[in-house]
Amino acid sequence: MKRIAVMILLLLIATAAAAQRPTWTASGSVVYATVSGDDFQGTNAGLGIQVEVRRYWPEWSLGVGAQYTSHDATGFSDRIGIGGFFVEPRYTFPTPTPNLQPYVAGRAMLLYERLESGADRAEASGTAFGVGKRSFRVAGISPWHGVDYGIVEGISDFDLFRLIDPTTSDKILG
């Protein structure tokens, strides 16, 4: 198994009513992710996207979505893509100012990693678990938009890389 630590910075523009807490939101965001660990030496931080649907209750919310980031890697002409689906519960702390909503979050992800270089291709699947910290939501940017800032730090666990034979599409464990 391969382990990496992932830090994600989310800047989220949510389509939600800012005057009152919404029941549902749909959002898209820009993601900045760093990867580390022995298996990712020479892999740079990457940018990506995230889409999410979130359901709110008085202090809790639950989001489900997808995320994808792309990373440069030393020695490869192409980029490493890391993507997957996630579930993220949040607890929002009560504040006297309804427009500033600090929260803590947890995230579980099913991940897929892929690298193509010329005719060669390698891929791996895995899981990730993380905790959100230094996170808050600012409502009231406009009647329909808010900004969500969060950092999620966690551990990812990938299976062995599978090398794909370009002529036969056979998978060879690496």
VEXDREN-2710 file (C-alpha; in Angstrom, 1 decimal):
% VEXDREN-2710
k/r/px/py/pz
1/MET/0.0/0.0/0.0
2/LYS/1.2/3.5/-0.7
3/ARG/0.6/6.3/1.7
4/ILE/0.5/10.0/1.0
5/ALA/-0.6/13.1/3.0
6/VAL/-2.9/15.4/1.2
7/MET/-3.6/19.0/2.1
8/ILE/-6.4/20.7/0.2
9/LEU/-7.3/24.4/0.1
10/LEU/-10.8/25.0/-1.0
11/LEU/-12.2/28.3/-2.2
12/LEU/-15.8/27.6/-2.7
13/ILE/-18.5/29.8/-4.3
14/ALA/-21.8/28.3/-3.2
15/THR/-25.1/29.0/-4.8
16/ALA/-27.1/29.5/-1.6
17/ALA/-29.3/32.1/-0.1
18/ALA/-27.1/34.2/2.2
19/ALA/-29.8/35.9/4.2
20/GLN/-30.9/32.6/5.8
21/ARG/-29.3/29.2/6.2
22/PRO/-30.2/27.2/3.1
23/THR/-31.5/23.6/3.2
24/TRP/-29.5/22.6/0.1
25/THR/-26.5/24.1/-1.8
26/ALA/-24.8/23.2/-5.0
27/SER/-21.2/24.5/-5.4
28/GLY/-18.1/24.4/-7.5
29/SER/-14.7/25.3/-6.2
30/VAL/-11.0/25.6/-7.1
31/VAL/-8.8/23.1/-5.2
32/TYR/-5.1/23.3/-4.5
33/ALA/-3.6/20.0/-3.3
34/THR/-0.2/19.0/-2.2
35/VAL/1.0/15.3/-2.1
36/SER/3.9/14.0/0.0
37/GLY/5.4/10.7/0.9
38/ASP/8.1/8.4/-0.6
39/ASP/5.8/7.4/-3.5
40/PHE/5.3/11.1/-4.5
41/GLN/8.9/12.4/-4.5
42/GLY/9.2/14.8/-7.4
43/THR/5.4/15.4/-7.6
44/ASN/4.4/19.0/-7.4
45/ALA/1.3/20.5/-5.9
46/GLY/-1.6/20.7/-8.3
47/LEU/-4.7/22.7/-9.1
48/GLY/-8.1/21.1/-9.7
49/ILE/-11.8/21.4/-9.3
50/GLN/-14.5/20.2/-7.0
51/VAL/-18.3/20.0/-7.3
52/GLU/-20.5/19.3/-4.3
53/VAL/-24.1/19.1/-3.1
54/ARG/-24.7/19.8/0.6
55/ARG/-27.7/19.3/2.9
56/TYR/-28.0/21.5/6.0
57/TRP/-29.6/21.0/9.4
58/PRO/-29.3/23.5/12.3
59/GLU/-25.6/22.9/13.2
60/TRP/-24.7/19.9/11.0
61/SER/-24.4/19.5/7.2
62/LEU/-23.5/16.7/4.9
63/GLY/-21.9/17.1/1.5
64/VAL/-21.3/14.6/-1.3
65/GLY/-19.2/15.4/-4.4
66/ALA/-16.3/14.8/-6.7
67/GLN/-12.8/16.3/-6.9
68/TYR/-10.0/16.2/-9.4
69/THR/-6.4/17.6/-9.3
70/SER/-3.6/17.5/-11.8
71/HIS/0.1/17.4/-10.8
72/ASP/3.5/17.8/-12.6
73/ALA/5.9/15.0/-11.9
74/THR/9.7/15.0/-12.4
75/GLY/10.7/12.7/-15.3
76/PHE/7.3/12.5/-17.0
77/SER/6.1/14.6/-19.9
78/ASP/2.5/14.2/-18.8
79/ARG/0.7/15.0/-15.6
80/ILE/-0.6/12.8/-12.7
81/GLY/-4.4/13.0/-12.2
82/ILE/-5.9/12.3/-8.8
83/GLY/-9.7/12.3/-8.5
84/GLY/-12.5/10.7/-6.6
85/PHE/-15.8/10.9/-4.8
86/PHE/-16.2/12.1/-1.3
87/VAL/-18.6/12.4/1.7
88/GLU/-18.0/15.3/4.1
89/PRO/-20.0/15.9/7.3
90/ARG/-19.5/19.3/9.0
91/TYR/-20.3/20.8/12.4
92/THR/-20.8/24.6/12.3
93/PHE/-20.2/26.5/15.6
94/PRO/-22.9/29.0/16.6
95/THR/-21.7/32.6/16.4
96/PRO/-23.3/36.0/17.2
97/THR/-22.6/37.0/13.6
98/PRO/-24.6/34.8/11.2
99/ASN/-22.5/35.8/8.2
100/LEU/-19.3/34.2/9.7
101/GLN/-19.8/30.5/10.3
102/PRO/-16.6/28.6/11.5
103/TYR/-16.8/24.8/11.2
104/VAL/-14.9/21.5/11.6
105/ALA/-15.2/18.8/8.9
106/GLY/-14.3/15.2/8.2
107/ARG/-13.9/13.8/4.8
108/ALA/-13.8/10.2/3.4
109/MET/-12.9/9.7/-0.3
110/LEU/-12.6/6.9/-2.9
111/LEU/-9.6/7.9/-5.0
112/TYR/-8.3/7.1/-8.5
113/GLU/-4.8/8.0/-9.7
114/ARG/-3.6/7.9/-13.3
115/LEU/-0.4/8.7/-15.1
116/GLU/0.1/8.6/-18.8
117/SER/3.4/9.1/-20.5
118/GLY/3.4/8.5/-24.3
119/ALA/1.8/5.1/-24.9
120/ASP/2.5/4.0/-21.3
121/ARG/-0.2/4.2/-18.6
122/ALA/-0.3/3.5/-14.9
123/GLU/-3.2/3.7/-12.5
124/ALA/-4.1/3.0/-8.8
125/SER/-7.1/3.3/-6.7
126/GLY/-7.4/4.0/-3.0
127/THR/-9.1/5.7/-0.1
128/ALA/-8.5/9.0/1.8
129/PHE/-9.6/10.2/5.2
130/GLY/-9.1/13.8/6.4
131/VAL/-10.1/16.4/8.9
132/GLY/-11.0/20.0/8.1
133/LYS/-9.4/22.8/10.2
134/ARG/-9.1/26.6/10.0
135/SER/-12.4/26.5/8.1
136/PHE/-15.2/29.0/7.8
137/ARG/-18.0/30.1/5.6
138/VAL/-18.8/33.7/4.9
139/ALA/-22.5/34.2/3.9
140/GLY/-23.8/37.5/2.5
141/ILE/-21.5/38.1/-0.4
142/SER/-24.7/38.5/-2.4
143/PRO/-28.3/37.2/-1.9
144/TRP/-27.3/34.0/-3.6
145/HIS/-23.6/33.5/-3.0
146/GLY/-21.2/32.8/-0.1
147/VAL/-17.5/32.0/0.2
148/ASP/-16.2/28.9/1.9
149/TYR/-12.6/28.6/2.9
150/GLY/-11.2/25.3/4.3
151/ILE/-8.1/23.3/4.7
152/VAL/-8.5/19.5/4.8
153/GLU/-5.5/17.5/5.9
154/GLY/-5.5/13.7/5.7
155/ILE/-3.9/10.4/4.8
156/SER/-4.5/8.6/1.5
157/ASP/-3.8/4.9/0.9
158/PHE/-3.3/3.7/-2.7
159/ASP/-3.1/0.1/-3.9
160/LEU/-0.2/-0.9/-6.0
161/PHE/0.1/0.8/-9.4
162/ARG/-1.2/-1.2/-12.3
163/LEU/0.8/-0.8/-15.5
164/ILE/-1.4/-1.0/-18.6
165/ASP/0.2/-2.8/-21.6
166/PRO/-0.6/-0.4/-24.5
167/THR/-0.9/-3.2/-27.1
168/THR/-3.2/-5.6/-25.2
169/SER/-4.7/-3.4/-22.4
170/ASP/-3.6/-6.1/-19.9
171/LYS/-3.0/-4.9/-16.3
172/ILE/0.3/-5.7/-14.7
173/LEU/0.9/-5.0/-11.0
174/GLY/3.8/-2.6/-10.4
END
